[in-house]
Amino acid sequence: MLQVNSLHSHYGLSHVLQGIDFSLEAGEVFGVFGRNGVGKTTLLKNIAGWVKPTSGSIIAAGTDITGKEPDAVNRAGIALVPEDRRIFPGLSVRENMELGLLGRRHDGGQAALDAVFDRFPRLKEREKQAGTTLSGGEQQMLAIARIMVAEPQIVLVDEPSEGLAPMIVAEVFAAIRQMRDEGKSVVLVEQNIHEALSVCDRFIVIERGQVVMTGHAENGTDQAKLLEIVSV
């Protein structure tokens, strides 16, 4: 579904990504772990077209999307749930979700909207409220729900549990499991390692802009090594 090859990216003189390689299979959740400031969010933004890579390539379902604009990446079936959620303040919950319909490549938008409201009944209850009147957890649900309406094949999720109550975190990760069960592929950046491992299939660890470890989430030895690296 996705192949990232020797990806380099700079912010000015800062060499943030220094040759990242990984592949994402259909219907898997792929974790990207590491301490703060190592380039995890930059990696997602490069894939989504929000930041242009310096060199390397990004191939999605056989199509080279390296350096493409975000709308072209979206049309290729890739969507980003950013860390800051990007809820439109002047729009209601329903209107924010309806924006997801603009990214759909298939018919059946109303049915998809109804299905996502069923998945997040709290959003249904608040569908006429302005999106920014929601709590932080509800806004995270809305950001994920908007992406689910669009039905991309690859979903990039950046720090979905940050600052949320445990009950909301459980709902967010249940939504990620649902996306995987529906055959979507997910790249997940998350500081809550234990929660992330409960949904991930494989993962990488980034340090100083480079991959220092690859592993399988169900492998106890890999889990222990991951926790040792990120806790240093």
N, C-alpha and C positions, 0 to 999 in steps of 0.2 A: 504493500500500500504506500509506503514512504521509505525513501532511501536518502540519507544525509551523508555526503561524501566530503571528507577533508574540509569542513566548513570553518572559514576564518571570518571574523567580524571585528571591526574597530569602532570605538567612539573617540573621534579625534586621534590622539596619539596612543590611546589606551587599547591594547590588543586583547580584547575580551574573550573571543573564541579562538582557539589555537589548534584547529584541525580536528573538529568533532566528527565522528563517524558513528552511525547507528542505522538500523533498519527496523521498520514497524510492520508487523504482519496484520492481516485482516482479522478483525474481531479480537484484538488483544489490547490490554491496558499496559502501557510502557511507562515505567517510572523514570524520572530524571531527578536525582538527588544530589545534595551537596550543601555546604554551608552558604550563608548569605554572601552575595557579591561574587560568586564564581562563574556567573554567566548563564544560569538556567533560564531566567526570563528573556535574556537576549536571544537565546537559542529559539524559544518559541516565537519571538517577534521576527526573527529572520525567516522562519518557516512561513509565518502568516503574511510576510511582505511588509511589515511595519518598519523593519530595519533592513537595509540592503547589505548582503554579505560582501566581504572584500574579495574572497575567492572560495572555491569549492562549488558543490552543486547540491540541489534539492530536487529530487525526482518523486512525483506523486502519481501513482498508477501509470507509470510509463511516460509521464509528461514532465518535461523540465520546467519547473516554476521558479528557478533561481532568479532572484532580483525582480520578480513580477510585482506589480502593484497589488495592494490588498484585495481589490475587487476581482482581479483576475484569479488570485489564489482562492477566493471564496467561490468563484464559478467552477474552479477545479475540484470543489467538494471538501474544502478545508475551512474550519472555523475556529476562532480563538475566543475563549472565555478569559478575559484579562483579569489580573489581580485586582484592579480598581473597579471592575464590573461594568463601567461605562453605561449606566442607566440614563436614559434621556429624561431630564428633569421636567420638561413641559408636557410629557406624555403620560397617559394612564398606564396601569399595569397591562391592560389588554392591548393598548396601542404599542407599547414596547414589545410585546410578544408578536404582534402582527408584523412588526418590522422583520421578524424572522422569516415570514412568508416570502419576502423579497428575495431571499437567498435560496429558495427552493428550486430544484431543477425538475420537479415532477408536480403533477396535479395532486389534488387531495389536501389542499392547505387547510380548509376548515376542519376536516376530520383530524388532521394532525394537531391543530390548535386545541380541539376538544379533548384529544387524548392526553395532551400535556397538562391541560387544566385538571383532568382527572388524576394525573400523577401528582400534581401539586395543588390540592384543594385549598390550601391557605391562599394561594394566588387567585384562585377563582373567587373566594370570598372578598378579595380586595381588588377585583379587576377594574373598578372605576376610580380607584385612588390614583393619585400621582405616584409614579414609581419611586420618587425620592422620599415619600412619606413612609415607606416601608422601613422596618428594622434592617440592620446590617445582614442578618441571616436571610431575611426575606428577599433582600436585594440580590444576594448570592443565588438564591433559588431562581429569581427572575432572570438573571444573566444566563444561567444554565438552561432554563426553560425556553428562552428566546432562541438559543442554539438548537435545542431539540426540535423545535418547530421547523427549523430550516432543513433538518435531516441531512447534515453533511456526512460524508463517509469517514472523515478524519476530524477529531475534535482535540484541540489543544487547550488544556485546563491549567491555569496558573494559580497556585496557592488557594484552592477553594475553601479550605477550612480555617483560614487565618482569622482570628478574633471571634469565632462563632461558638455558641453554646453547644455542648455535646449532643443534644437532641437534634439540632439543626445540622451538625456535622454528619450524623447518621443518615439524615435525609439526603444530603448532598452526595454522599458516597453510594447510597442506594441508587440515585439517579445515574451515577457513573457505571455501576454494575448493569443497570438497565440498558444503557447505551451499548455496552459490550455485548450483552445478551442479544441485542438486536442486530449484531454484526458490525457495529461501528468500531473503528480503531481509535484509541485514546492515548495521547501523550500527556502525562500527568506530572506537573511540578508540585511538590508538596513537602512541607517541613514536618508534618505529623507522620513520621516514618511508619509507626505501627499501623495506623489507619490505612495508609497508602499501600502497605504490603498486603493488606487484606483484599485489595482489589487488583493489584498488579500481577502480571504474568512474568515479565522480565524488567530489568532496570539497568541504568548506568549511574555511575557516580562521577561528578565533575569536580576537579580541583584545578585552580589557576587556568581555567579555560580549556582543560584537556580531560579526556575520559581516563580515569585511573582505575576503574573497575567496571566489569559487567557481571550480572548475576541473574539468578532465577528466584522469584519471590518465595517459592515454596521450599527452597533449599536452606536448611538451617545454618550451614556453614557460611553461605553467602549472606544471610541475614546478619550473622554475628560480625562478619567483616565489614558490612555496610555500616552498622551501628558504631563500630570502632572508628571508622574513618570520619563519619560526620560528627562524632562527639569529641574529636581531638581539639 
